[in-house]
Amino acid sequence: MAFAVLWAGPPRAEAWPGEMSERIARDAMRLLPRSLAEAFLHNEKEIFSDARTSTMPALSLIYQDLAQGRLAEPTKVAIGQELSERARALQGPDFRSAVIALGAAYRLAVDLPDPGIGSGLGADAKARAIRQEFYLFVAANRGKIPLVVVEPASLRMRLDAVPGFLASVVAKTSAQAALLRQEGHEGGRVLRYGEIDFRSPVFAVASTAYSRSVSVVAAVWIAIWRSAGGDMTRQKAPQTINPRPLELSEEN
């Protein structure tokens, strides 16, 4: 099994593969108020197309900072400006275009919890091999990973709190990346994704990282939507997807 990552726009570093990012976004939609979720679903194709070609100025700054394990102040300022523009557009004359732009803004957040680009993983050949197997493991076993809301209070935060929240997310990713580095090999050999099971700390890293990515994307969307006066009714309570660990993929 292999991933062909085709992603236009600014460099993304070696983050969640594009298909995985879109799956994370779709899972995040399940946490939204129904009116916003429905608007996204009606424009899903356009949202993902916009996200793949986005030239948001904050993106380049984000990917420069991720390797350092923190978001610099200019990056947080740029993120704040981007989010405010999204909120203002929702109150403008072209609501559909604004919804598409809001949906595409998931790219600002989706990779921040990704241990594959966390500063604790490293950038040598072993790190690259561990990263590849980690992504393959998550893709092959997504249905067996429990999905939970991380920091539920973030789904109620104000728009001006989002840049600081995203910085805290990045700061926590380094430890997960270091754990992935430590547990992604055995006896000097990088573990193949088919050799990893639910008892491995790599499974815990995958579970935490995926859920954090989903939660962070939903939190950003909701903060923008609420700031613009969007309908906040009919928001379902988050549900947990129970894992089926004994059915983890054994493909090689």
N, C-alpha and C positions, 0 to 999 in steps of 0.2 A: 504494500500500500504506500502511495506517495502523494505528496501535496505539490501542486503546481501553483505557486503564489503569484498572481498577476494583479498588481495594484498600482494604479496611476497616481499622479499627484506627488506630494512631498515624500521624501524617504520615510519609511515606517520603522526603520531598524528591523530586527528580525523578531517581530512580535507575533501575537496570535495570527495564524494564517487567515486570509480574507474570509474563507467560508466559515471558519470558527467564529470570527468577529460578528458575522451576520447572524449566526445561530445564537450568540450571546444577546444580540439586539432583539431578536425575536422572543427569547425568553424574558427579557426585560419588559417587553410590551405587556406581558401578563400581569405585571405589577401596577400598571397605569390605570387611571380613571377610564371608564369605558369609552367616553367621548373621544379622548385622545387616542386610545388604542384603535378605535374604529377609523379615525382619520389617518393613522399610520397605515393600517391594513389596506385602505383604499388607494394608498399612494406608495405601497411598499417597493415596487419596482423602481420608481423614480428616486426614492430615498436612498436605496443601496447604490444606484448609479451615481447619485450626487456624492455620496460618501466616498466612492472609489476614486473620484476625480477632484475631490475637495482641495482647495488651496487656502484654507483657513490659516492666517498668519500664525496663530497660536500653535498649530501642529508641529511646525519645524522646531519651535522652541521646546515643546514638550519632549520630542524625541532626542534632542540634544541633552536635555536634563536627565532623562531616565537612566542613562548610563552612570550618572553620578549619584543616583539614589535620592534625589531631592528636586523639587521645583523651585527655581530661582524666582526672585521677586518680579523681574520683568515678565516672566512666563505667567505668573499668577495674574498680573495686570492684564496681559493679553487675553487670558482665558476669561476674565471678568468682562472685558470689552466685547468679546465674542458672544458670551451668554446674553449680555444686555441687548446686543443687536438682534439676537434671535427673539427675545421677548418683545422688543419694539415692533419687529416685523409682523408678529401675530396680531397686533392691533392696527396694522395697516390695511390697504385696500386689496392686496392679493393674498388672501388667506391660504389658498392651496400651496402657493410657492413658499409661504412662510412655514407651513406644516412640513413640507419636504426638507427645507433647510433645518428645521428643528430636529427632524428625524436623523438627518445626516450628522448632526452634532454629536452623535454617540461616539464618533471617532476621537473626540477630545478626551474621552474617559475610558474607553474599552480596554486599552492596553496597559493602563496604570497598575493594575494588580497582577500583571503577567510576570511570573517568576522567570520566564524564559529570557526576559531582557532586564531582569533585576540586577543591581550592581553586585550582588553576592555570587552570581553564577560564574562570572569571568568571561573572557573573550578568546580563550585558546581553543585548540582543536577539540579537546575533551568537552568543553562547554558547548561548543556547536553541536557535537554528537548527542550530548544529553538533551539539549533543547529539541533537536529533531525527534528523538524518541519520546520525549514528553508530549509534544504536540500530537504525535501519532497515537499515543496512549489515550489522551483526552478525546480525540476524534473517534477512536474505536470503541470507547467505553462511556461516552457521554450519558447514555440512557441508564447507566448503573450508578452514576454519581448523584448523590443527594443534592438538591438545589434548595438553599435556604437564604433568607434575607439577612445580610450582614449589616449590623448597625441600623436597625429599623428606624431610629430617630432621624436618619439622613433623608428619609422619604418625606420629612416634614420641614426641612431646613429652608431658610430664606435664600434668595438668589445670591445675595452678597456674601453668603457664607460658603458658597460652593468652591471658589479657588482654594481657600484654606483647607477645606475638607479633602479636595483632591490631592493637595500636598501631603496631608496625613496618610492618605492611601499609599502614595509612592514611598513614603518613609517606612511603611510596614512591609513593603514588598521585598526589601533587601534580605530580611531574615528568611523569608520563604525561598528566595533564590539560593541562599547559602545552604539551606536544607536540601534543596533539589540537587545541588552540586555534590553534597556529601553522600546522599543516598542513591544517586543516579548511576553509580558504578559500583562494582564489586570485584575485589582482587585486581584492580587496575583496568578492568574491562567495563566499558559502558553497557548497561543493561538494555537489551532490546525491549521494545514496548510490550511484546507478547510475554515477556518474563516477569512483568510487574503484576502483582495481584493486590487485593484489598488490604492485605496485612502490611504492605509496604508503606513507609512514610511518603513515598512518591504519590500514592493514592490520596493521602491526606492533603498534600500540597495541591494536587489537581483539584480536589473537591473544594478546598478553600479558595483557590485562585478563581475558579470558574464562578462560584457563587458571589465572590467579591466583585468580579467584573459585571455580572448581571445586576447586582445591587447598585453599583456605582452609576452605571448607565441609566437605570431607572431613576435614581436620585437626581441626576442632572436634568433629565427630561421633565420630571415633575416640578422641580424648582423653577424652571423657565416657564412652564405652562401656568403654574400658580401665579407667578409674578405678572404674567400677561392677563390675568383675570379669567383663565380657562376654567371650564366646568370641572370641579373636583368631586362631584358625586359619583356614585356607582363604582367606587374603587373596591375591588375584592380584597379580602384579607389574604395575605401571602400564605401559600401552601407549601408544604415540604414534599418533595418527591423522594420516596423511600428507595434506597439503593438495593440492588440485587447482586451483592458481591460475589456470590458463587458462580455467576454467569459472566464474569469478566472475560473479554475476548482472549483467546489463546492463539490468535493468528500470529504468524511470524513474517 
